[in-house]
Amino acid sequence: MTPITGDDIRALVQPGRVSRRLYTDPDIFDLELERIFGSAWIYVGHESQVKIPGDFVATRIGRKPLLLVRDAEGNIQLLHNQCAHRGSMVVASNGGHTSEFRCCYHGWTYHLDGRLKVAPLLHGYPAHFDPKNPEFAMLRVPRVASYRGFVFGSLAEHGPSLEDYLGFMTTSFDDMVDRAPDGELEVAGGVFKHTYRGNWKLYLENLCDAAHPLFVHQSSIDAARQQSDEVHSDGSGEIAIRQMRQNGAPYSFWEENVGIWTYPNGHSFLGDYHDDAKLVAALNDPVFRDYIATMEAKQGKEKTRRTLEVRRWNSNVYPNLSFMSQFQQLRVVHPISVNETVVHTYNYRLKGAPARMFENTISFANIVNGTGSLVLTDDLEIYTRIGLGLTSAGSEWLEIGRGYAGDLPAEHGGRRGKNSTSEVYIRNMFDAWLGYMANDVGTEGTRATAPQAVAEMRQ
Amino acid sequence: MTLPQRTVQPRPHSGAFDAAECETFLVHEARLLDEGRFDEWLSLFTADAWYWVPSEPNQASPRDTISLIYDDRRLLETRVRRLASPRIYSQEPRSRTSRMIGNVTIEEAAADACTVRSKFQLLEYRRESQRIFGGTSLHRLIRGDGGIQIVWKRVDLVNCDAPHEGLVVPF
């Protein structure tokens, strides 16, 4: 294969359009794993999943299997799940509690922080072999950091701090955590795993797309609108149906009432789409009234009011994380191949909130992120159809120009669309993409700072 | 959509259920699903029924854990109405399915109600690829005015916690 140069990469992204190769070329996909997933901060789990020393959970960055571990000193470690001996995956379960990690092949055994503890038959090795050398270990991912309980890892030794990387998006995490009366979240309620035969980038490109629901989700919008509210519901169906009806809001709503904001490093959020009065947490809902009372008792009226007036729909953290602070949902997009993607979605319990609030979160997850959802299944169909469509040798270019002429500078170094139907958030992601991908001479450290420079250049 | 009248059930009986009668009913239900007669399938359920496909093995509750499907009667009606929509893109082209039902046992029986356990295998063909599902179903059945009715149905897929492409045709 001929090396792909920075000029090759830059030629694939033009104002308002990108080459189809970004979704179909296996060489570009491999380069994305190396340059984007090999240096960006990637979400790997939540501190509540590893509460006490010895707790661990399987996770990954790109396609690399990793373990998120609470070590004996109480520190969070992120280890490559690979034995230093013959490369076997050491831990085969999804998670659990242990005092050490032992490879089942020849018994090489590791401390919780990855250091080799003991191995049998340590004699007769050549000179390079030194079991005290930190390289003979389940290797640690170079950088791990948390923001308010959300843990990220970076495969690059150097780069911006997590908080600098997230920038203004920290406020979306704040919004999620601040909604907990006790100021903490915990992962609960299981994991949805869905897959589609299309490129990984398509997923985040859809999540702030305000122009697709009226078409893609027409079957569920129509079905929900025709549904009689007299029919028996235990509450879960009611939440789902309200959500589907809201997807049918007319274009005028999206163009006049909803905004989209983007920030350096490829991040963005869609605002104002739903609010508590329209959805699960309707103000006259007794569960939500209890919740507000609990919040006010623990945090005071004024702080509660300020917390609940934040209205954001999906917050996207480039390259592969999207979350919904109002309903405590989070999705992680895992690239498998250029044309295959797996998405894991999680729910978070608001500590100190009435138990029924989490039941609402579950009902909401089922309709928004569920593998058998009446809504998400049509999104998955679109991702697969794009994968299928791009197998034809049709147009070289895919358009991402909607609202291009109306993009405006925003606070905190950002750019916003004139309104929510702008594809500014996709253009913003490709600015970040270019920063990582076109940097064919830089070190890993400079790569991670490049997207911001590109975004500034374009403003 | 107008909800149809209840279909005439095979073998109208009264009193206690037996396994053979339940099997006939389950085969009838499977046929309605295979033939895309979803309105008729819906009419098998009682007015306050629920239909549940857990996301985890041995899942205790649909309230505190996500489910591949958890429909109360209202959402089940919406699901069935959507299946009939010409705009349901995840069913364009339509799936073709073939179900085998077996190992039918009555787990618990009262005078006019019972819980039936059965195994199923389901082939789903759509757009040049075929998926296979299998697992255990539990049905709570009662005798209604028009025949046997489903009070609740739980379907545990063997691979409930695997990554799946969209699950659109009911199990």
Boltz contact constraints between the chains, C-beta under 6 A:
constraints:
  - contact:
      token1: [A, 189]
      token2: [B, 65]
      max_distance: 6.0
  - contact:
      token1: [A, 189]
      token2: [B, 66]
      max_distance: 6.0
  - contact:
      token1: [A, 190]
      token2: [B, 55]
      max_distance: 6.0
  - contact:
      token1: [A, 190]
      token2: [B, 56]
      max_distance: 6.0
  - contact:
      token1: [A, 190]
      token2: [B, 65]
      max_distance: 6.0
  - contact:
      token1: [A, 190]
      token2: [B, 66]
      max_distance: 6.0
  - contact:
      token1: [A, 192]
      token2: [B, 66]
      max_distance: 6.0
  - contact:
      token1: [A, 193]
      token2: [B, 163]
      max_distance: 6.0
  - contact:
      token1: [A, 195]
      token2: [B, 163]
      max_distance: 6.0
  - contact:
      token1: [A, 195]
      token2: [B, 165]
      max_distance: 6.0
  - contact:
      token1: [A, 218]
      token2: [B, 87]
      max_distance: 6.0
  - contact:
      token1: [A, 219]
      token2: [B, 82]
      max_distance: 6.0
  - contact:
      token1: [A, 219]
      token2: [B, 85]
      max_distance: 6.0
  - contact:
      token1: [A, 219]
      token2: [B, 87]
      max_distance: 6.0
  - contact:
      token1: [A, 219]
      token2: [B, 88]
      max_distance: 6.0
  - contact:
      token1: [A, 220]
      token2: [B, 82]
      max_distance: 6.0
  - contact:
      token1: [A, 222]
      token2: [B, 85]
      max_distance: 6.0
  - contact:
      token1: [A, 223]
      token2: [B, 78]
      max_distance: 6.0
  - contact:
      token1: [A, 223]
      token2: [B, 81]
      max_distance: 6.0
  - contact:
      token1: [A, 223]
      token2: [B, 82]
      max_distance: 6.0
  - contact:
      token1: [A, 224]
      token2: [B, 78]
      max_distance: 6.0
  - contact:
      token1: [A, 227]
      token2: [B, 78]
      max_distance: 6.0
  - contact:
      token1: [A, 231]
      token2: [B, 73]
      max_distance: 6.0
  - contact:
      token1: [A, 231]
      token2: [B, 74]
      max_distance: 6.0
  - contact:
      token1: [A, 231]
      token2: [B, 77]
      max_distance: 6.0
  - contact:
      token1: [A, 232]
      token2: [B, 47]
      max_distance: 6.0
  - contact:
      token1: [A, 232]
      token2: [B, 48]
      max_distance: 6.0
  - contact:
      token1: [A, 232]
      token2: [B, 73]
      max_distance: 6.0
  - contact:
      token1: [A, 233]
      token2: [B, 72]
      max_distance: 6.0
  - contact:
      token1: [A, 233]
      token2: [B, 74]
      max_distance: 6.0
  - contact:
      token1: [A, 234]
      token2: [B, 72]
      max_distance: 6.0
  - contact:
      token1: [A, 236]
      token2: [B, 72]
      max_distance: 6.0
  - contact:
      token1: [A, 237]
      token2: [B, 72]
      max_distance: 6.0
  - contact:
      token1: [A, 237]
      token2: [B, 74]
      max_distance: 6.0
  - contact:
      token1: [A, 237]
      token2: [B, 75]
      max_distance: 6.0
  - contact:
      token1: [A, 240]
      token2: [B, 75]
      max_distance: 6.0
  - contact:
      token1: [A, 241]
      token2: [B, 78]
      max_distance: 6.0
  - contact:
      token1: [A, 342]
      token2: [B, 163]
      max_distance: 6.0
  - contact:
      token1: [A, 359]
      token2: [B, 63]
      max_distance: 6.0
  - contact:
      token1: [A, 362]
      token2: [B, 66]
      max_distance: 6.0
  - contact:
      token1: [A, 365]
      token2: [B, 66]
      max_distance: 6.0
  - contact:
      token1: [A, 366]
      token2: [B, 66]
      max_distance: 6.0
  - contact:
      token1: [A, 366]
      token2: [B, 67]
      max_distance: 6.0
  - contact:
      token1: [A, 366]
      token2: [B, 70]
      max_distance: 6.0
  - contact:
      token1: [A, 371]
      token2: [B, 68]
      max_distance: 6.0
  - contact:
      token1: [A, 371]
      token2: [B, 164]
      max_distance: 6.0
  - contact:
      token1: [A, 371]
      token2: [B, 167]
      max_distance: 6.0
  - contact:
      token1: [A, 372]
      token2: [B, 68]
      max_distance: 6.0
  - contact:
      token1: [A, 372]
      token2: [B, 69]
      max_distance: 6.0
  - contact:
      token1: [A, 372]
      token2: [B, 167]
      max_distance: 6.0
  - contact:
      token1: [A, 374]
      token2: [B, 79]
      max_distance: 6.0
  - contact:
      token1: [A, 374]
      token2: [B, 82]
      max_distance: 6.0
  - contact:
      token1: [A, 377]
      token2: [B, 90]
      max_distance: 6.0
  - contact:
      token1: [A, 377]
      token2: [B, 166]
      max_distance: 6.0
  - contact:
      token1: [A, 377]
      token2: [B, 168]
      max_distance: 6.0
  - contact:
      token1: [A, 378]
      token2: [B, 89]
      max_distance: 6.0
  - contact:
      token1: [A, 378]
      token2: [B, 90]
      max_distance: 6.0
  - contact:
      token1: [A, 380]
      token2: [B, 166]
      max_distance: 6.0
  - contact:
      token1: [A, 381]
      token2: [B, 89]
      max_distance: 6.0
  - contact:
      token1: [A, 381]
      token2: [B, 90]
      max_distance: 6.0
